[in-house]
Amino acid sequence: MSQSVLTDRFGRTVNYVRLSVTDRCDFRCVYCMAETMTFLPREKIMSLEEIAQVARNFVALGTRKIRLTGGEPLVRKGVVDLVEEIGSYGLRDFAMTTNGSQLPALAEGLRKGGLDRLNISLDSLDAEKFKAITRTGKLSQVLDGIDAAKDAGFKRIKLNTVVMKGRNEEEIPELVEFARAKGLDITFIEEMPLGEISEHDRGLALCTSEEVRAIIARHHELELTDDDSGGPSRYYRMRDSSSRIGFISPHSHNFCSTCNRVRVTVEGRLLLCLGNEHSMDLLPLLREHPGDDERLREAIIAAMDLKPERHHFSSDGEVEILRFMNMTGG
């Protein structure tokens, strides 16, 4: 593969792509989407072959890490075949973010297909709270999915918890102990203001990474590490455990200066920033010039000039981006 040529106007090298395979999901998490959603019709989303073409050309341009996202990627028919295809591209790191509901049936096939790592969303260990947050999710199914992933032998499994005051912040110690007992990593995420929601006030619900760390510090001494996941997480270790605790802090700790990633939505929009609308629509090119890799790579390279210096998330919960997280891609 060639050396990376994806460098933006601020000297940042882009070598990590989050690639959405669907906007659909079997959950309706309160921080991610509205309870009643209208999803994209089939003709407006990339085919699996088009997704693979986009992935292949990003790899040709120096991408070393791809994460498949959604919506919930595992509800897309044929996703295991897509994993097998992208898994043959020689990536340094090939991962997926999932809600875990389909892992009891699919974990083994995903691992055999070449997927290295999984991030599994887990916002509560209380079945009723879990149902309230996900609206449609069943906790026992996700817990079975976590066990199936462990049995499948992924290189690393990480839990993702979006912390919200009044929802689940009191469960932080219990979630840490669960991760420790299972030998998993866990990352606590500040809620991001994407999409208009009515379920809660984001400004009042925001629980910062500093607040979460203070809660954990009552139980465990945390040591900052220099571990690099290739993403925005800052990781801490505990002396008596192999589990790492990560924090993603788009509000309280802006990580834009080291941003190395872009997103491609399932409708073919190349998003240059999570917190801005700067983008390039790749779908017309994919449809008008099918199989034209050179033209696609030229468009991707040109898009790097659109990548902004930083996002501007508001700490008061004010929505600046109207698209929901399921439309953004993880």
C-alpha positions as CSV (number, residue, x, y, z in Angstrom):
1,M,0.0,0.0,0.0
2,S,1.1,3.6,-0.6
3,Q,2.1,6.1,2.1
4,S,-0.7,8.2,3.4
5,V,-1.5,11.2,1.2
6,L,-4.6,12.3,3.2
7,T,-3.4,15.4,5.0
8,D,-5.7,18.3,5.8
9,R,-5.0,22.1,5.8
10,F,-3.8,22.0,9.4
11,G,-1.2,19.3,8.9
12,R,-3.2,16.4,10.4
13,T,-2.9,13.0,8.8
14,V,-6.2,11.2,8.3
15,N,-5.7,7.4,8.6
16,Y,-8.8,6.3,10.4
17,V,-12.3,6.0,8.8
18,R,-15.6,5.3,10.5
19,L,-17.7,3.7,7.9
20,S,-21.5,3.4,8.4
21,V,-23.2,0.4,6.9
22,T,-26.8,1.3,7.9
23,D,-28.9,4.1,9.5
24,R,-31.3,1.5,10.9
25,C,-31.2,0.1,14.4
26,D,-33.2,-2.3,16.6
27,F,-32.8,0.0,19.6
28,R,-34.0,3.6,19.9
29,C,-31.5,5.0,22.4
30,V,-32.6,8.3,23.9
31,Y,-29.3,10.1,23.1
32,C,-29.1,8.7,19.6
33,M,-32.4,9.1,17.8
34,A,-36.1,9.9,18.2
35,E,-38.5,7.2,19.2
36,T,-40.2,7.4,15.8
37,M,-37.7,7.5,13.0
38,T,-37.9,7.6,9.2
39,F,-35.1,5.7,7.7
40,L,-33.5,6.0,4.3
41,P,-35.0,4.0,1.4
42,R,-32.7,1.3,-0.1
43,E,-31.9,3.3,-3.3
44,K,-30.5,6.2,-1.3
45,I,-27.9,4.1,0.7
46,M,-24.7,2.6,-0.5
47,S,-24.7,-1.1,-1.5
48,L,-22.3,-3.4,0.2
49,E,-20.2,-3.4,-2.9
50,E,-20.1,0.4,-2.9
51,I,-19.1,0.4,0.8
52,A,-16.3,-2.0,0.1
53,Q,-15.1,0.2,-2.8
54,V,-15.0,3.2,-0.5
55,A,-13.1,1.2,2.1
56,R,-10.6,-0.2,-0.4
57,N,-9.8,3.2,-1.7
58,F,-9.3,4.7,1.7
59,V,-6.9,1.9,2.4
60,A,-5.0,2.7,-0.8
61,L,-4.7,6.2,0.5
62,G,-3.0,5.2,3.7
63,T,-6.0,4.3,6.0
64,R,-4.8,1.9,8.6
65,K,-7.9,1.7,10.8
66,I,-11.6,1.2,9.8
67,R,-14.5,1.0,12.2
68,L,-17.9,-0.2,10.9
69,T,-20.8,1.6,12.5
70,G,-24.5,2.4,12.1
71,G,-27.2,2.7,13.3
72,E,-26.6,-0.9,14.3
73,P,-24.3,-2.5,11.7
74,L,-25.4,-6.0,12.5
75,V,-29.0,-5.5,11.3
76,R,-27.7,-5.0,7.8
77,K,-28.1,-8.2,5.8
78,G,-24.8,-9.4,4.4
79,V,-22.7,-7.6,6.9
80,V,-20.6,-10.6,7.7
81,D,-19.7,-10.9,4.0
82,L,-18.7,-7.2,4.0
83,V,-16.5,-7.9,7.1
84,E,-14.8,-10.8,5.2
85,E,-14.1,-8.5,2.2
86,I,-12.7,-5.5,4.2
87,G,-10.9,-7.9,6.5
88,S,-8.7,-8.9,3.5
89,Y,-7.4,-5.4,2.9
90,G,-4.5,-5.6,5.4
91,L,-5.6,-3.1,7.9
92,R,-3.7,-2.6,11.2
93,D,-7.0,-2.3,13.1
94,F,-10.4,-3.4,12.0
95,A,-13.2,-2.8,14.5
96,M,-17.0,-2.4,14.9
97,T,-19.3,-0.5,17.2
98,T,-22.4,-2.5,18.0
99,N,-25.2,-2.6,20.6
100,G,-24.5,-6.3,21.0
101,S,-28.0,-7.5,20.4
102,Q,-27.0,-9.7,17.4
103,L,-23.7,-10.9,18.7
104,P,-25.0,-14.2,20.1
105,A,-25.6,-15.3,16.5
106,L,-22.9,-13.4,14.6
107,A,-19.8,-12.9,16.9
108,E,-18.0,-16.1,15.7
109,G,-18.5,-15.3,12.0
110,L,-17.3,-11.7,12.5
111,R,-14.1,-12.8,14.2
112,K,-13.4,-15.4,11.5
113,G,-14.1,-12.8,8.9
114,G,-11.2,-10.7,10.1
115,L,-12.7,-8.3,12.6
116,D,-10.2,-7.5,15.3
117,R,-12.1,-5.5,18.0
118,L,-15.5,-4.7,19.2
119,N,-17.0,-1.7,21.0
120,I,-20.3,-2.8,22.7
121,S,-22.7,-0.2,24.0
122,L,-23.8,-0.8,27.6
123,D,-25.4,2.1,29.4
124,S,-26.9,0.3,32.3
125,L,-26.8,-3.1,34.2
126,D,-30.4,-2.6,35.4
127,A,-32.9,-4.2,33.1
128,E,-35.5,-1.5,33.6
129,K,-33.1,1.4,33.2
130,F,-31.6,-0.3,30.2
131,K,-35.0,-0.6,28.6
132,A,-35.8,3.0,29.4
133,I,-32.6,4.3,27.8
134,T,-32.7,2.0,24.7
135,R,-36.6,2.1,24.6
136,T,-36.6,-1.3,22.8
137,G,-33.5,-3.1,24.1
138,K,-33.3,-6.2,26.2
139,L,-30.3,-6.3,28.6
140,S,-30.1,-10.1,28.8
141,Q,-29.6,-10.3,25.1
142,V,-26.7,-7.8,25.2
143,L,-25.1,-9.6,28.1
144,D,-25.3,-12.8,26.1
145,G,-23.7,-11.0,23.2
146,I,-20.8,-9.8,25.3
147,D,-20.2,-13.4,26.4
148,A,-20.4,-14.6,22.8
149,A,-17.8,-12.0,21.8
150,K,-15.5,-13.1,24.5
151,D,-15.9,-16.8,23.5
152,A,-15.2,-15.8,19.8
153,G,-11.7,-14.5,20.8
154,F,-11.6,-10.9,19.7
155,K,-8.3,-9.2,20.3
156,R,-10.0,-6.5,22.5
157,I,-13.5,-5.8,23.6
158,K,-14.5,-2.5,25.0
159,L,-17.8,-1.3,26.6
160,N,-19.1,2.1,25.7
161,T,-21.2,4.0,28.3
162,V,-22.9,7.3,27.6
163,V,-23.2,8.9,31.1
164,M,-26.3,11.0,31.8
165,K,-27.2,12.7,35.0
166,G,-30.5,11.5,36.2
167,R,-30.3,8.4,34.1
168,N,-27.3,6.2,34.9
169,E,-24.5,8.2,36.6
170,E,-25.0,6.3,39.9
171,E,-24.1,3.0,38.0
172,I,-20.6,4.1,37.2
173,P,-18.9,2.0,39.9
174,E,-21.0,-1.0,39.1
175,L,-20.1,-0.8,35.4
176,V,-16.4,-0.5,36.2
177,E,-16.7,-3.6,38.4
178,F,-18.5,-5.5,35.6
179,A,-15.7,-4.6,33.1
180,R,-13.1,-5.7,35.6
181,A,-14.8,-9.0,36.2
182,K,-15.1,-9.7,32.5
183,G,-11.6,-8.6,31.6
184,L,-12.9,-5.9,29.3
185,D,-12.1,-2.2,28.8
186,I,-14.8,0.4,29.3
187,T,-15.1,4.0,28.0
188,F,-17.3,6.7,29.5
189,I,-18.6,9.2,26.9
190,E,-20.0,12.7,27.4
191,E,-23.3,12.9,25.5
192,M,-22.9,14.7,22.2
193,P,-25.5,17.3,21.0
194,L,-26.5,15.6,17.8
195,G,-30.2,15.8,16.7
196,E,-33.2,17.3,18.5
197,I,-34.4,15.1,21.4
198,S,-37.3,15.5,23.8
199,E,-36.5,12.7,26.3
200,H,-34.2,14.9,28.5
201,D,-32.4,18.2,28.8
202,R,-28.9,17.6,27.5
203,G,-27.5,20.6,29.4
204,L,-28.8,19.3,32.7
205,A,-27.9,15.7,31.9
206,L,-24.3,16.4,30.9
207,C,-21.9,14.4,33.2
208,T,-18.3,15.5,32.4
209,S,-15.4,13.1,32.3
210,E,-13.9,14.9,35.3
211,E,-17.0,14.1,37.3
212,V,-16.9,10.4,36.2
213,R,-13.2,10.1,37.1
214,A,-13.9,11.6,40.5
215,I,-16.6,8.9,41.1
216,I,-14.3,6.1,40.0
217,A,-11.4,7.5,42.1
218,R,-13.4,6.8,45.3
219,H,-13.0,3.1,44.5
220,H,-9.8,2.7,42.4
221,E,-6.6,4.7,41.9
222,L,-6.4,5.6,38.2
223,E,-3.0,6.0,36.4
224,L,-3.0,7.8,33.1
225,T,-1.5,5.8,30.3
226,D,0.0,6.7,26.9
227,D,-2.1,4.0,25.2
228,D,-3.3,5.1,21.8
229,S,-6.4,3.5,20.4
230,G,-6.2,5.6,17.2
231,G,-9.3,7.5,18.4
232,P,-10.2,10.2,20.9
233,S,-10.2,8.1,24.1
234,R,-7.8,8.9,26.9
235,Y,-7.0,5.7,28.9
236,Y,-6.3,5.0,32.5
237,R,-5.2,1.8,34.2
238,M,-5.8,0.3,37.6
239,R,-2.9,-1.5,39.3
240,D,-4.9,-4.6,40.1
241,S,-6.6,-5.1,36.8
242,S,-5.9,-5.6,33.1
243,S,-9.0,-3.5,32.2
244,R,-8.5,0.0,31.0
245,I,-10.9,2.9,31.6
246,G,-11.3,5.4,28.8
247,F,-12.9,8.8,28.5
248,I,-14.2,10.6,25.5
249,S,-14.8,14.2,26.3
250,P,-16.0,16.3,23.3
251,H,-17.3,19.0,25.7
252,S,-14.7,19.2,28.5
253,H,-11.5,18.1,26.6
254,N,-11.4,19.1,23.0
255,F,-9.4,16.5,21.0
256,C,-9.6,18.3,17.7
257,S,-5.9,19.1,17.4
258,T,-5.0,15.4,17.0
259,C,-8.1,14.4,15.0
260,N,-7.0,11.7,12.5
261,R,-10.5,10.5,11.4
262,V,-13.3,11.1,9.0
263,R,-16.7,9.4,8.7
264,V,-18.6,8.1,5.7
265,T,-22.4,7.8,6.2
266,V,-24.4,5.0,4.7
267,E,-25.8,7.5,2.2
268,G,-22.3,8.2,0.9
269,R,-21.6,11.5,2.6
270,L,-18.0,11.9,3.6
271,L,-18.2,13.8,6.9
272,L,-15.0,15.7,7.7
273,C,-15.9,16.5,11.3
274,L,-18.4,15.0,13.9
275,G,-19.4,18.4,15.1
276,N,-19.7,20.3,11.8
277,E,-21.6,19.8,8.5
278,H,-18.5,20.0,6.3
279,S,-18.9,17.1,3.9
280,M,-18.6,15.8,0.3
281,D,-21.3,13.6,-1.3
282,L,-19.6,10.5,-2.8
283,L,-22.8,8.6,-3.8
284,P,-23.3,10.4,-7.2
285,L,-19.7,9.7,-8.1
286,L,-20.1,6.0,-7.1
287,R,-23.3,5.7,-9.2
288,E,-22.2,7.8,-12.2
289,H,-18.8,6.2,-12.4
290,P,-19.1,2.7,-11.0
291,G,-15.8,1.0,-10.3
292,D,-13.7,4.2,-11.1
293,D,-11.3,4.0,-8.2
294,E,-9.0,6.8,-9.5
295,R,-11.9,9.3,-9.7
296,L,-13.0,8.2,-6.2
297,R,-9.5,8.7,-4.7
298,E,-9.2,12.1,-6.3
299,A,-12.5,13.1,-4.6
300,I,-11.4,11.8,-1.2
301,I,-8.1,13.7,-1.5
302,A,-9.9,16.9,-2.5
303,A,-12.3,16.6,0.5
304,M,-9.5,16.9,3.0
305,D,-9.4,20.6,2.4
306,L,-12.9,20.8,3.8
307,K,-11.9,19.4,7.2
308,P,-12.4,22.2,9.8
309,E,-9.9,23.0,12.5
310,R,-12.3,22.1,15.3
311,H,-15.8,21.4,16.4
312,H,-17.7,23.8,18.8
313,F,-20.0,21.6,21.0
314,S,-21.9,23.6,23.5
315,S,-21.9,22.6,27.2
316,D,-25.5,23.8,27.6
317,G,-26.8,21.0,25.4
318,E,-27.9,23.3,22.6
319,V,-28.1,21.4,19.4
320,E,-25.8,22.7,16.7
321,I,-26.0,19.6,14.4
322,L,-29.5,18.5,13.4
323,R,-28.6,15.0,12.1
324,F,-29.0,12.2,14.6
325,M,-26.1,10.0,15.7
326,N,-27.5,7.1,13.7
327,M,-27.2,9.2,10.6
328,T,-23.7,10.3,11.5
329,G,-22.2,6.9,11.8
330,G,-21.2,5.9,15.3
